[in-house]
């Protein structure tokens, strides 16, 4: 067990955050000591609370900073809240939102606000019922979000109150055609700002964001250097290596928005993958996963279905993140009391793991090279579905990678094979690593030229294929054929031995192996019909060509390692069709590259997720149960989950070991055979974490 270091900054220690999003009309309901005690009882050790921006929750002296008109007279409610939190050992994180301001500020300082086409302001909630003033979007480059309002507000709050941390809500770029944005665009790119956001230079929004938040970060560190700043990151687009230069902590919002309808239900893996991406930047505190309790902001006064909510929340800490609950109101005003019970349950479970997960590192042996395209997400979904622990590696953090710690590296379609990445992959494979890539390749000319400039050989040599690559047309009614291999079964066909063909569709890179060190594992069966005649008549449905030598899967032994290449986009098939055969193909490829000896094998229950961490002399194995049709209406317990674990240490064969269930309590018996630990988890409700000592105490079989 890892002992928590009391000398570290508070925000480097495990946190469980509750954010009560207050409505100004309910201000009178706030009893600071009662609220702080309630949150502590619910397992929180930090609170995020409205402080400034759209509304000031204190008597501000900054012009155009609108004061909450419902604040009690003669009292400092914000000061009382902070004092109450500190008495309960809760950290107070101040929430600021400078993305909007009231129309009274707009009428006096119109130059601070977003201008749409034709110079019109962007009005938020113009048809909202009730006696509310209009809200206008502020320009990220304008005075309100910079020197005229945001900066003096931060100085005022930091100097007046013992705030522990600062969080900026909704800090992103909104397309604006004001004079300041036009001028900035022209200075940076030497041309006029376009009329549409679709025509912007791809880095303009990020530049505006970075300029604004860098100024806020510098201000905070100048005024109170010990106060951490928290900023969002996005699962798909953000450069996290750059983001962490202007913030102390990262947060993301993997929301379970059900109000858009079942056809648009969020993918089940969203919390897990969001946290994996956030953990990809080394040397940072674990990222926050912000989960709203509601099934959509249009239904924000009620909660998610309880089973769905529990499953969604559990993915955050099970993947090494820190939970941040966002609720509408305080316990005394929340009408759906199911929310409070679920929040408290998750917090108390997470607290049991503090001393173990604090400082824990991933023990995954597979790495997924990340990109913003859907194919990378499809591969990640399959890995999660198949209980294959993995890490996400961001291309911007290439210099921080240590590929040697992974047995397998995955390069889905969309991977940019830069000379530096190609050099590292060649060294990795030659030294014994295993690479799996897919999809179209860079052009031969560009690839060879770039590689020559970097002093490395082309990607084609690494994959063991000919220099000439021809792209097919889009194929339909085509198939993948598993090739028969001499003396042994086809490793890609495991679990599909009774079929020689599985469905294929899409583009193919027509290549040929260039040496005997390359083995063809699967080939293309070309289309038997154009799409309009696949169904009729059946008398003409024979395959005109049932076998070709056009590879769809090749394996190249190179140095001490191997590179496997799918000449088509398996990621697209996984995303568009979600057929189990395609998932099995990817899982089999990884298992083969692991020589059939993966670190972790579990009963492949649909909906079961598994993650593995190392903490000191322990392994921590998390299971999360998402079985059932989403949104989950009930938790369906999973029984007798059989686990085979190769921890990388010598285990006395035939010996029994006690393994601790950290959440549910109690122990289960493990048995070692040939350095493989075998055990069975009898029952899994929502989330369990099993502590596996790497230096175990041997128990007699049947003892205890």
Order of alpha helices (4+ residues) and beta strands (2+ residues): beta-alpha-beta-alpha-beta-beta-alpha-beta-beta-alpha-beta-alpha-alpha-beta-alpha-beta-alpha-beta-alpha-beta-alpha-alpha-beta-beta-alpha-beta-beta-alpha-beta-alpha-alpha-beta-beta-beta-beta-beta-beta-beta-alpha-alpha-beta-beta-beta-beta-beta-beta-beta-beta-beta
